[in-house]
């Protein structure tokens, strides 16, 4: 019997050192991993002094993504999620790469913030090694960043992402391949300096035991255990022995530990220096190792979205509450915007799963800027939306959401939409129009129900059809609509009503 592709999922992690893909089936409430692919691309080493990716590194990355794309071609688009991490957060020409990467993989790539990366890593670890009793410190050393998280069960208490990874640390301290005691000490001190700002808060929160995830930490564990320096996990003593051994070897090219891949060798010493710095800063004696990490977290997050357990819904409600938004008003605007959406979705080619969610979230938080000041509150709200750490959201999603909040009132900021990719621009503008009209209809903030309003659209033309005489009985709404007519006309949108 052919497999049900609707229940197949794939997560792709474009890391700074390696690209990973995991493919799984979801059946009877359980995840069954059916395939894993990994290629060491070392994307971070392709960044030049201007923070631009070289054409060679982009080409190597795209070839890898083509191979990944071939494997997941039959999986429904909604069941695939691909994310980029630190190097793509840094790259100035990342936008150009993402366009080519989308074509190579067959799916868009989202850029996630450091703390979102940390949250997903913890989720991957928590689903792999569930423990609802003990507090855990999770350490993940990637190619471009290191994440540290404290959590219990599936909940996190502290999440942090630091700009140090095995690739950029290798370039900074071990670029000639030589491993000297002085260089190692400098790298460790740099790592401890990076950790200095979170050390006190993390120790105050506390943890019962520590876990490491990621290829760097797994490679270190495999080496120290193969050498007989410890029996399980990684101990501080074993890590010291490994560091001493690396200094004695003196050259990355001469490292010859059984099982350590050739491509891992150039960044192995830098990875050891980061982990040693974490052990020193946080007074660790031992860490255990989890096989689960970012891509597993991505998978569970994705499955939650498909099965109506979307962490982004909780995030939006938390944001609305944090900034004391009027939830009754937000609910009224959301319901009306949703009603308008369903009437126009076919004509405007809007997607019920993605676009309606975005519109609903925008409705819930469109007034959060009032917590800063009433004047220009749509701008304040857009800033808060675009620059906060929002769990579950990628950078691209936050930018679109911020545009909804920014554009829900006053002058329609046509020029600001130029920062959004052309492929997404039309749908975002249309969602903004629906939100604006819903806000206009609820200017009075009254609980009185609106009449049935029919919405007809044809490209840039929007017509609202009210029951006979209703607008005459509600002159303020009529004036508001006339004002809105003028605002939309600037954006070449013709609004009519009768």
Secondary structure, DSSP 8 states (H G I E B T S, - for coil): ----GGGEEEEEEE-SSEEEEEEEEEETTEEEEEEEEEEE--GGGGB-TTS-B-HHHHHHHHHHHHHHHHHTTTS-GGGEEEEE-HHHHH-TTHHHHHHHHHHHHSS-EEE--HHHHHHHHHHHHHHHS--SSS-EEEEEE-SS-EEEEEEETTEEEEEEEES--HHHHHHHH-TTSB--HHHHHHHHHHHHHHHHHHHHHHHHH--SEEEEESHHHHHHHHHHHHTTS-SSSEEHHHHHHHHHHHHHH-BGGG---TT--HHHHHHHHHHHHHHHHHHHHTT-SEEEE-S--HHHHHHHHHHHHHTT--HHHHHHHHHHHHTT--HHHHHHHHHHHHHHHHHHTTTTT--TTTHHHHHHHHHHHTTGGGGT-STTHHHHHHHHHHHS--TT--HHHHHHHHHHHHTSSSS--GGGGGGS-HHHHHHHHHHHHHHHHHHHHTTT---S-----EEEEETTEEEEE--TTHHHH-HHHHHHHHHHHHHHHHTT-EEEE-
